[in-house]
Amino acid sequence: MTQYSRSTSPLICRYTPIPVPFLLRRKQISINHKIHPIIMQSSSSSSSSNPTESPKKVIVCGAGVIGACTAYFLAQKGAHVTVVEKSAPACAASGKAGGFLALDWCDNGPLSALARRSFYLHGHLADLLSGPTAYAFRRLETLALTIQEAAPPKQGLKLPEWVDGPATRASSIGTTQTTAQLHPYLFTRKILDTAVEKYGVTVVKGEVKEVRLSEGNVASGVAVDDGEVLLGECVVLAMGPWSAKSTVISGLCRISGLKVHSIVLRPQVPEAIGPQALSLRYKTAEGVSLDDHEVYPRPTGQVVIGFVYEDKESDDGDEESDDDSDGDDDDDSDDDEQVCGG
Ligand SMILES: Cc1cc2nc3c(=O)[nH]c(=O)nc-3n(C[C@H](O)[C@H](O)[C@H](O)COP(=O)(O)OP(=O)(O)OC[C@H]3O[C@@H](n4cnc5c(N)ncnc54)[C@H](O)[C@@H]3O)c2cc1C
């Protein structure tokens, strides 16, 4: 059993082992320091905004970016929120993502309004939570480039200074008004820390095994791995892209994930890499197109290279979270290289 504590770094909460006697009880995780969640409500909690009602008890399952943000906003509205996380906050996709944000790339699709709202909300949160320093939030330009091996250099292309090689096409696909980025691990930890410190959210470590239903099939809490039952009037399932495999969700609804890989590099001279995100199409000298890549330089001195989604949904994805259950004090957010599933 472990607890979380603030590290000496103001930005990164490290994972610290605690002495054995504390293992006897479920330990509250004291962080002193795009999938929608599924919400199961009890019938009595459906009229929630009446100020005379006592605050709703909400159990949020999963401390990825979705669970952390859900906890933050519900607690801000006055709910009593407990987050249950089986491993560590932001240990899975939310700690490993590119952290790229776009205003209008979902336009004309079902997520358009959500994506637009989310983009503006990120700008607002960055002002509120010191985003640029706390989690490397910044607005940036985004370019689509085609690189072809052995092609003659094309004159007149507007390329960032740090890009060399035979680019045959370059076009702007995002401006500082429409694209931005953040460090997803730091963002998730920051918003969860703020929810704990400012709005009294409780984070506990445990694996949700079952949603308990009371009479009338309404949610009344969750059972966790050691048999303890956490009671709540509302249960939010935010257990990530592979949670359809879990018995908690299977049968309830269909969730599918896409596998994405990323490599995080640390250039020798990070300052030489400018604030431009790249969407790369790469062709061999023979003209064969390889998988597209996305390149996200971060102000933290890393460059994230993402390999764009497989074109079919993966249904065999294993959840590959970085469970530091060995109790070491690694901060995996800062690995120089990592390959992970989402
Ligand atoms: C390489 C990569 C690059 C990406 N790039 C981008 C990008 O640039 N922009 C973008 O918007 N999105 C990007 N994504 C997608 C984005 O990361 C995900 O959509 C997002 O992080 C999902 O968040 P989540 O909270 O739903 O899931 P997760 O981050 O997977 O969190 C789920 C949490 O639930 C916990 N959990 C699971 N089961 C249980 C249980 N039974 N009990 C208790 N806890 C449980 C897990 O331990 C985990 O902490 C990328 C993803 C990957 C992998």
The ligand as a Gaussian input file, in Angstrom:
#p B3LYP/6-31G(d) Opt

LIG

0 1
 C        0.723000       7.797000     -26.863000
 C       -0.578000       8.552000     -26.716000
 C       -0.686000       9.828000     -27.243000
 C       -1.890000      10.533000     -27.084000
 N       -1.947000      11.827000     -27.502000
 C       -3.047000      12.564000     -27.268000
 C       -3.073000      13.953000     -27.616000
 O       -2.095000      14.497000     -28.093000
 N       -4.211000      14.649000     -27.346000
 C       -5.324000      14.056000     -26.775000
 O       -6.331000      14.755000     -26.542000
 N       -5.315000      12.741000     -26.445000
 C       -4.223000      11.999000     -26.671000
 N       -4.186000      10.670000     -26.319000
 C       -5.418000      10.089000     -25.751000
 C       -5.530000      10.437000     -24.263000
 O       -4.308000      10.176000     -23.611000
 C       -6.633000       9.584000     -23.635000
 O       -7.828000       9.781000     -24.337000
 C       -6.869000       9.982000     -22.188000
 O       -5.665000      10.046000     -21.460000
 C       -7.822000       8.979000     -21.543000
 O       -7.967000       9.348000     -20.196000
 P       -8.788000       8.448000     -19.193000
 O       -8.833000       9.172000     -17.907000
 O      -10.067000       8.076000     -19.861000
 O       -7.974000       7.080000     -19.108000
 P       -6.602000       6.668000     -18.382000
 O       -5.557000       7.702000     -18.501000
 O       -6.295000       5.305000     -18.923000
 O       -7.009000       6.575000     -16.857000
 C       -7.793000       5.541000     -16.355000
 C       -7.362000       5.299000     -14.932000
 O       -8.257000       4.353000     -14.358000
 C       -7.514000       3.459000     -13.561000
 N       -8.274000       2.220000     -13.459000
 C       -8.515000       1.301000     -14.417000
 N       -9.289000       0.310000     -13.936000
 C       -9.532000       0.614000     -12.636000
 C      -10.266000      -0.041000     -11.603000
 N      -10.908000      -1.207000     -11.796000
 N      -10.306000       0.553000     -10.383000
 C       -9.677000       1.733000     -10.132000
 N       -8.952000       2.369000     -11.082000
 C       -8.894000       1.832000     -12.327000
 C       -6.181000       3.296000     -14.322000
 O       -5.151000       2.841000     -13.450000
 C       -5.955000       4.720000     -14.816000
 O       -5.201000       5.504000     -13.906000
 C       -3.011000       9.931000     -26.454000
 C       -2.898000       8.640000     -25.934000
 C       -1.681000       7.970000     -26.051000
 C       -1.535000       6.597000     -25.437000

